[in-house]
């Protein structure tokens, strides 16, 4: 198994992260699943293994720098390499306007959506430099086009991810590292429960599905090493 590519995914216990893990395992990657909820990670890993894939579970609070470093070391110890990184964890809050947001919520959202992403990428970079690896940062349509309803903290954090990806591509190209700022529109996941007005089943039925994002990420992961997808925006026809 030493020649099998290794993909580390954060936010892998549900939604887009879990769908990406399933698709990548089907494409032949060894997938390392990280997130805060160990039970959800185990469920995702069990399904992947039952389908013949290779999955490893590595619970992680990506906001804890020391824990991220330990997780990075665990990936190296268990698998001996790292070829890809998908950052799919995200956070928002129902109270997201200037007139009702709380600063603790603001900090938590920015910490999850931005600081944790930078922390994991920074920890993983030495291994990615060795492999000429690929990074997919799952951002948001709000990170590509201003969306009034997305919220102060969410919009700021997701927009900043575009600059994170640009600096990675500009500075790490000599090592063959490639990064993608992936900006999905509405996706029917549990993340929608964090909206002030939660979409009903009819609204969700015309949104993108987690599997659509997984196919999109697979396209990026399977691109040849000389090809970089700097930014990719995907949205449902119903996106407004």
C-alpha positions in Angstrom: 0.0 0.0 0.0 3.0 2.3 0.1 2.3 3.4 -3.4 -1.3 4.3 -2.7 -2.0 8.0 -2.7 -3.0 9.5 0.7 -5.7 12.1 1.1 -6.4 13.9 4.4 -9.9 15.4 4.7 -11.1 17.7 7.4 -14.8 18.0 8.0 -15.0 14.4 6.8 -17.8 13.2 9.1 -20.8 14.5 7.2 -22.0 16.4 4.2 -19.5 17.4 1.5 -16.5 16.1 3.4 -17.9 12.6 3.8 -19.0 12.6 0.1 -15.5 13.6 -1.0 -14.0 10.8 1.1 -16.3 8.2 -0.5 -15.5 9.4 -4.0 -11.8 9.6 -3.4 -11.6 6.1 -1.9 -13.5 4.9 -4.9 -10.8 6.6 -7.1 -8.1 4.6 -5.2 -7.0 7.0 -2.5 -6.3 6.1 1.0 -8.5 8.6 2.9 -7.8 9.9 6.3 -10.9 11.3 7.9 -10.7 14.1 10.4 -13.3 16.0 12.3 -14.6 16.6 15.8 -17.3 13.9 15.9 -15.5 10.5 16.1 -18.8 8.6 15.7 -19.6 10.2 12.4 -16.1 9.6 11.2 -16.4 5.9 12.1 -19.7 5.7 10.2 -18.2 7.2 7.1 -15.1 5.0 7.3 -17.1 1.9 7.8 -19.2 2.6 4.7 -16.0 3.2 2.7 -14.4 0.0 3.8 -17.6 -2.0 3.1 -17.3 -0.7 -0.5 -13.7 -1.9 -0.8 -12.0 1.4 0.0 -9.2 2.2 2.5 -10.1 4.7 5.2 -8.4 5.8 8.4 -10.1 7.7 11.2 -8.2 10.6 12.9 -10.5 12.7 15.2 -9.3 16.3 15.3 -10.2 19.8 16.5 -8.5 21.7 13.7 -8.6 24.8 15.8 -6.1 23.3 18.2 -2.6 23.9 16.7 -0.9 21.3 18.9 -3.6 18.7 18.0 -3.1 19.5 14.3 0.6 18.9 14.6 0.0 15.6 16.3 -2.5 14.6 13.6 0.0 15.5 10.9 2.6 13.3 12.6 0.1 10.5 12.9 -0.6 10.6 9.2 3.1 10.4 8.5 3.6 7.5 11.0 0.6 5.5 9.7 0.9 6.1 6.0 4.4 7.4 5.2 3.2 10.1 2.8 0.6 12.7 2.0 -0.5 13.5 -1.5 -3.6 15.6 -1.0 -5.5 17.7 1.5 -9.2 18.6 1.4 -10.5 21.2 3.9 -14.2 20.9 4.2 -15.0 21.9 7.7 -17.2 25.1 8.1 -19.2 27.0 10.5 -21.9 29.8 10.5 -24.5 31.0 12.9 -28.2 32.0 12.6 -27.3 35.4 14.1 -25.0 36.8 11.4 -25.9 40.5 10.9 -24.2 43.6 12.5 -27.4 44.2 14.4 -27.6 40.7 16.0 -24.3 38.9 15.8 -22.2 38.2 18.8 -18.4 38.6 18.9 -17.8 35.1 20.4 -19.7 33.6 17.4 -17.8 35.9 15.0 -14.5 34.6 16.4 -15.6 30.9 16.3 -16.7 31.2 12.7 -13.4 32.9 11.6 -11.4 30.4 13.6 -13.1 27.5 11.9 -13.4 28.8 8.4 -10.1 30.6 8.1 -7.6 30.1 10.9 -8.1 26.3 11.1 -7.6 26.0 7.4 -4.3 27.9 7.5 -3.2 25.8 10.5 -3.8 22.5 8.8 -2.2 23.6 5.5 0.8 24.9 7.3 1.2 21.6 9.2 0.8 19.6 6.0 3.0 21.6 3.7 6.3 19.8 4.3 4.8 16.5 3.2 2.9 18.1 0.3 6.1 19.7 -0.9 7.7 16.2 -1.0 4.8 14.7 -3.0 3.9 17.8 -5.2 0.5 17.5 -3.6 -2.8 19.1 -4.2 -4.9 21.2 -1.8 -8.6 21.8 -2.2 -10.1 24.5 0.1 -13.9 24.1 0.2 -14.9 27.7 0.4 -18.3 29.1 -0.6 -20.2 31.0 -3.3 -20.0 33.8 -0.7 -16.2 33.6 -1.0 -16.5 34.3 -4.7 -19.4 36.7 -4.9 -20.8 38.8 -2.1 -23.9 37.3 -0.7 -25.8 39.6 1.7 -27.4 36.8 3.7 -24.2 34.9 4.3 -23.3 37.0 7.3 -20.5 39.3 8.4 -18.1 36.6 9.8 -18.9 34.0 7.2 -18.4 36.3 4.2 -15.2 37.7 5.6 -13.7 34.3 6.4 -14.6 32.7 3.1 -13.5 35.7 1.0 -10.1 35.5 2.8 -9.7 31.9 1.7 -9.3 33.1 -1.9 -6.1 35.0 -0.8 -4.9 31.9 1.2 -5.1 29.9 -2.0 -3.5 32.5 -4.2 -0.5 32.8 -1.9 -0.1 29.0 -1.8 -0.1 28.8 -5.6 2.3 31.7 -6.0 4.8 30.7 -3.3 4.6 26.9 -3.4 4.6 26.3 -7.2 8.3 25.6 -7.2 7.5 22.5 -5.0 4.7 21.4 -7.4 2.1 22.1 -4.8 -1.3 23.1 -6.3 -4.3 24.6 -4.5 -7.9 25.2 -5.5 -10.4 27.7 -4.1 -13.6 25.8 -4.5 -16.7 27.9 -4.2 -20.0 25.9 -4.2 -23.4 27.5 -4.3 -26.3 26.1 -2.2 -25.6 22.5 -1.3 -28.3 20.4 0.5 -26.5 19.4 3.7 -27.1 19.8 7.4 -25.1 23.0 7.2 -28.3 24.7 6.0 -29.7 24.2 9.5 -27.5 27.1 10.6 -29.4 29.6 8.5 -31.8 32.1 10.1 -34.6 30.6 8.0 -34.0 26.9 7.4 -34.8 25.8 3.8 -37.5 23.2 3.4 -37.4 20.0 1.4 -38.6 21.7 -1.7 -35.9 24.3 -1.6 -33.2 21.6 -1.0 -34.4 19.5 -3.9 -33.1 22.0 -6.4 -29.8 22.6 -4.7 -26.5 20.9 -5.4 -26.0 17.6 -3.6 -22.9 16.5 -1.6 -22.1 14.0 -4.4 -21.9 16.9 -6.9 -19.2 18.5 -4.9 -17.4 15.2 -4.5 -17.3 14.8 -8.3 -16.0 18.3 -8.6 -13.2 17.6 -6.1 -12.4 14.3 -7.8 -11.8 16.3 -11.0 -9.3 18.5 -9.2 -7.6 15.6 -7.4 -7.3 13.6 -10.6 -5.9 16.4 -12.7 -2.3 15.9 -14.0 0.5 17.3 -11.9 1.2 20.1 -14.5 -2.4 21.4 -14.2 -3.6 23.7 -11.5 -7.3 24.6 -11.0 -6.9 28.0 -9.2 -10.6 28.7 -8.6 -13.7 26.7 -9.3 -17.3 28.0 -8.8 -20.2 25.5 -9.1 -23.8 26.5 -8.4 -27.3 25.2 -8.9 -29.3 26.7 -11.7 -31.6 28.0 -9.0 -28.8 30.0 -7.3 -29.7 33.6 -7.1 
